Amino acid sequence: MTNGSHRPTSQPDDETFGQWLARELTARGYDLRERGGGRRQFAERAGLGPAIISRVLRDAAVPDIKTCGKIAKALGVKTTTVLVRAGHIPADELPTSGSPTAISQRDALATLGVHTEEDRTAVLALIRALHARREP
């Protein structure tokens, strides 16, 4: 972990890592208010101390590579995504593939922010209903 605000030049939209992480956590339903409990919940899920997550969210520290890996795993995103956001890897140096890789249904829903079994069931039912409307 390094101290200080960090705005890598490869960072999209000039968003700090803390701002990006806060947006990602909020989208996943974590309550980041002072007494909301979301910071502690995410820290536990990531296997990190709550103070680390607090410093990162305040942009008082930039996570090191190992911490980025834990954050990525807890978010359900690729580690390279977090490494780019933290400024450890320039986005333009990431490999690009010609075709997208297949992901599981569970991973696709998690990427969309659907994490509970109840929500997964509801979203899949909605998709099936929409698909059925298109069939003759």
C-alpha positions as CSV (number, residue, x, y, z in Angstrom):
1,M,0.0,0.0,0.0
2,T,1.4,3.4,-0.9
3,N,0.3,6.7,0.7
4,G,-1.2,9.6,-1.1
5,S,-3.8,10.3,-3.8
6,H,-3.0,8.6,-7.0
7,R,-4.4,9.5,-10.4
8,P,-2.7,7.4,-13.1
9,T,-2.6,8.9,-16.5
10,S,-4.2,5.8,-17.9
11,Q,-7.2,6.1,-15.6
12,P,-10.4,6.6,-17.6
13,D,-12.3,9.8,-16.9
14,D,-9.7,11.0,-14.4
15,E,-11.4,9.0,-11.7
16,T,-9.3,8.0,-8.7
17,F,-9.0,4.5,-7.5
18,G,-11.0,5.3,-4.4
19,Q,-13.8,6.8,-6.5
20,W,-13.9,3.8,-8.8
21,L,-14.0,1.4,-5.9
22,A,-16.7,3.4,-4.1
23,R,-18.8,3.3,-7.3
24,E,-18.2,-0.5,-7.7
25,L,-19.1,-1.2,-4.1
26,T,-22.2,1.0,-4.2
27,A,-23.4,-0.8,-7.4
28,R,-23.1,-4.1,-5.6
29,G,-25.2,-2.9,-2.7
30,Y,-22.6,-2.0,-0.1
31,D,-23.6,0.9,2.2
32,L,-20.5,3.1,2.3
33,R,-21.9,5.7,4.7
34,E,-20.0,6.0,8.0
35,R,-22.3,3.8,9.9
36,G,-23.6,1.7,7.0
37,G,-21.3,-1.3,7.5
38,G,-20.5,-1.7,3.9
39,R,-16.8,-0.9,4.2
40,R,-16.4,-3.6,7.0
41,Q,-18.5,-6.1,5.0
42,F,-16.4,-5.7,1.9
43,A,-13.1,-5.8,3.9
44,E,-14.2,-9.1,5.4
45,R,-15.2,-10.5,2.1
46,A,-11.8,-9.5,0.6
47,G,-9.8,-10.7,3.5
48,L,-8.5,-7.3,4.3
49,G,-8.6,-5.0,7.3
50,P,-11.3,-2.4,7.3
51,A,-8.7,0.4,7.8
52,I,-7.1,-0.5,4.4
53,I,-10.5,-0.3,2.6
54,S,-11.2,3.0,4.4
55,R,-7.8,4.5,3.3
56,V,-8.3,3.3,-0.2
57,L,-11.8,4.8,-0.5
58,R,-10.5,8.1,0.9
59,D,-7.6,8.0,-1.7
60,A,-5.2,8.2,1.3
61,A,-3.5,5.0,-0.1
62,V,-3.2,3.1,-3.3
63,P,-3.5,-0.7,-2.9
64,D,-0.4,-2.8,-3.7
65,I,-0.6,-5.6,-6.2
66,K,-1.5,-8.3,-3.6
67,T,-4.3,-6.1,-2.2
68,C,-5.5,-5.4,-5.8
69,G,-5.8,-9.2,-6.3
70,K,-7.9,-9.6,-3.1
71,I,-10.1,-6.6,-4.1
72,A,-10.6,-8.1,-7.6
73,K,-11.6,-11.5,-6.2
74,A,-14.1,-10.0,-3.8
75,L,-15.6,-7.9,-6.6
76,G,-15.7,-10.8,-9.0
77,V,-13.7,-8.9,-11.6
78,K,-10.4,-9.7,-13.4
79,T,-7.3,-8.7,-11.4
80,T,-6.0,-6.8,-14.4
81,T,-9.0,-4.5,-14.2
82,V,-8.2,-3.6,-10.7
83,L,-4.4,-3.3,-11.5
84,V,-5.2,-0.9,-14.3
85,R,-7.5,1.2,-12.1
86,A,-4.8,1.3,-9.4
87,G,-2.3,2.5,-11.9
88,H,0.0,-0.6,-11.7
89,I,-0.6,-1.5,-15.4
90,P,-1.2,1.0,-18.2
91,A,-4.5,0.1,-19.9
92,D,-2.9,0.3,-23.4
93,E,-0.4,-2.5,-22.4
94,L,-3.1,-5.0,-21.7
95,P,-3.5,-7.8,-24.2
96,T,-6.5,-7.6,-26.4
97,S,-8.2,-10.7,-27.8
98,G,-10.0,-11.0,-31.1
99,S,-13.0,-12.8,-29.6
100,P,-14.6,-12.5,-26.2
101,T,-14.1,-15.3,-23.8
102,A,-17.1,-17.3,-22.6
103,I,-18.1,-16.7,-19.1
104,S,-20.5,-18.6,-16.9
105,Q,-24.1,-17.5,-16.3
106,R,-23.3,-16.8,-12.7
107,D,-20.2,-14.7,-13.6
108,A,-22.3,-12.7,-16.2
109,L,-25.0,-12.0,-13.6
110,A,-22.3,-11.0,-11.0
111,T,-20.8,-8.6,-13.5
112,L,-24.3,-7.0,-13.8
113,G,-24.4,-6.7,-10.0
114,V,-26.8,-9.6,-9.4
115,H,-25.4,-11.5,-6.5
116,T,-28.1,-13.2,-4.5
117,E,-29.7,-16.5,-5.5
118,E,-33.1,-14.8,-5.3
119,D,-32.0,-12.0,-7.6
120,R,-30.4,-14.5,-10.1
121,T,-33.6,-16.5,-10.3
122,A,-35.7,-13.3,-10.9
123,V,-33.3,-12.0,-13.6
124,L,-33.2,-15.4,-15.4
125,A,-37.1,-15.6,-15.3
126,L,-37.3,-12.1,-16.8
127,I,-34.8,-13.1,-19.6
128,R,-36.8,-16.2,-20.3
129,A,-40.1,-14.2,-20.4
130,L,-38.6,-11.7,-22.8
131,H,-37.2,-14.4,-25.0
132,A,-40.5,-16.2,-25.1
133,R,-42.2,-13.0,-26.3
134,R,-39.9,-12.9,-29.4
135,E,-40.7,-16.5,-30.4
136,P,-43.6,-16.9,-32.9
